[in-house]
Every structure is written in structure tokens, then in C-alpha cells.
Amino acid sequence: MKKKIGPRPIIFPMPALLVGTYGEDGTPNAMTAAWTAICCHDPLCAGVAIRQTRLTFDNLMRTKAFTLNVPRTSHAAEVDYLGIVSGKKEPKKLAVAGMESARADKIDAPIIVDCPVNLECALVSQTKLGTHTWFVGEIVETHVDEDALADGDVIDVPGLDPLVYITSASQYYSLGKPVAKAYNAGKKFKKNG
Ligand SMILES: Cc1cc2nc3c(=O)[nH]c(=O)nc-3n(C[C@H](O)[C@H](O)[C@H](O)COP(=O)(O)O)c2cc1C
């Protein structure tokens, strides 16, 4: 028996990413975002839902650029701080969290150096849905720490140790164990191999 609990934002897990943008005076800013996704293969695009009250919203509308940065589990407290304090109240919030930024190569946004993966995104569209706007950016460059890479530029998940977010419990998690090989485990149900 299932219980209907009404509309809820429940998808497991969500990433806990940092969205990097520059302020009007060039100050780097980052906010935590769980409502994000990879949403197109060609051109390769990522999306993020940002509430219109965020400093990140103003910055993104102006610069048309943002970075998505994947933090490690060891940065849970820093990520949480960047998700509860606005750059409108604490313009130096990145520095307060002890996180370092650097200018992205191809866009006008900061990458968060402490995060092992950084995606540079050039804004391609924005859709106002209500309280939030869905921003889509083309991923024009990717930076990965070498200790998070295995042979052939494949991400080494234990080396990366990404932080994930469980919305209903308001809890940060680490990833669990692998359970099956993707694009493979389902083959047993295919009729012709
Ligand atoms: C775990 C977590 C996830 C969050 N996800 C989002 C999100 O997807 N979109 C959003 O607009 N705000 C999200 N927030 C809230 C913003 O990170 C927060 O309001 C932040 O202070 C905005 O910073 P800014 O004003 O400097 O841009 C999240 C906060 C936390 C703690």
C-alpha cells in the first residue's frame, strides 16, 4: 500500500554543488545548489534552479556565466555555510568558509579550487518557473584534480568522494557501494542479447 503525500521535491540523492559567480565588483561568490542536472549531450549542458532572491541570480543574469563545483564530503560544513549565508549579507563568504577561487579559463566566473571537479558553464537559456529560474549553461571546460582521476580520464569515485544531499532528511551523505554495471545489468531482459 502506498500513501499519497502530495507534491514534494523528492529525488534520491541530489548533488550538493557549489555555483560560482562573480559579483558586480568582481568579488567571487558561491552558493550551494541541490536542484541541478546534466540536461543535454550535444551541446553538453547542465541546469540549475536558482531562486530569484539569491545574489547568485543577480550575478548570473549579469555575467551570463557560472561554474558548478563538486565538493568532497570533507567540505560538508563549508558547503552548508555557503547554503545558509547569502553573499548579499556576507560578501566575503567564500573567504570566511576558507575556500579558494580562481578565474575560469573560458567564462566570466570563478572556479572553487578546493572542489575536485569544476564545470565552466556559459549561459544558453533561462526559464522562470515561479520562485526559481532554471538556468541552462553549456559546459565549455572541465577541471578535475588528478587524485580524482583514474586511467583514461575516468573519474575515480573513491578518490573524488563527492558530497551528496538527501532532501527529506536535510542530511549530507557520502556515496554508498556500487551495485550493478550501467548499460549492462539490464541486458538480461533483452530478447536478442
Ligand atoms: C543543501 C542546500 C541546497 C540548496 N539548494 C538550492 C538550490 O538548488 N537552489 C537555490 O536557489 N538555493 C538553494 N539553496 C539555498 C542557497 O544556497 C542559499 O540561499 C544561499 O545563501 C544563496 O547564496 P547567494 O545569495 O550568495 O547566492 C540550498 C541550500 C542548501 C543548504
The ligand as a Gaussian input file, in Angstrom:
#p B3LYP/6-31G(d) Opt

LIG

0 1
 C       21.776000      21.741000       0.874000
 C       21.297000      23.034000       0.241000
 C       20.821000      23.032000      -1.064000
 C       20.379000      24.210000      -1.661000
 N       19.920000      24.180000      -2.950000
 C       19.497000      25.327000      -3.533000
 C       19.070000      25.318000      -4.912000
 O       19.111000      24.295000      -5.608000
 N       18.642000      26.497000      -5.436000
 C       18.591000      27.663000      -4.707000
 O       18.184000      28.713000      -5.240000
 N       19.025000      27.694000      -3.419000
 C       19.497000      26.570000      -2.828000
 N       19.953000      26.597000      -1.545000
 C       19.949000      27.868000      -0.798000
 C       21.124000      28.794000      -1.215000
 O       22.337000      28.087000      -1.274000
 C       21.235000      29.935000      -0.176000
 O       20.061000      30.719000      -0.165000
 C       22.466000      30.799000      -0.353000
 O       22.670000      31.561000       0.815000
 C       22.367000      31.753000      -1.545000
 O       23.598000      32.420000      -1.640000
 P       23.787000      33.757000      -2.500000
 O       22.697000      34.740000      -2.089000
 O       25.163000      34.229000      -2.080000
 O       23.690000      33.393000      -3.938000
 C       20.414000      25.437000      -0.927000
 C       20.916000      25.441000       0.378000
 C       21.360000      24.262000       0.960000
 C       21.921000      24.282000       2.372000

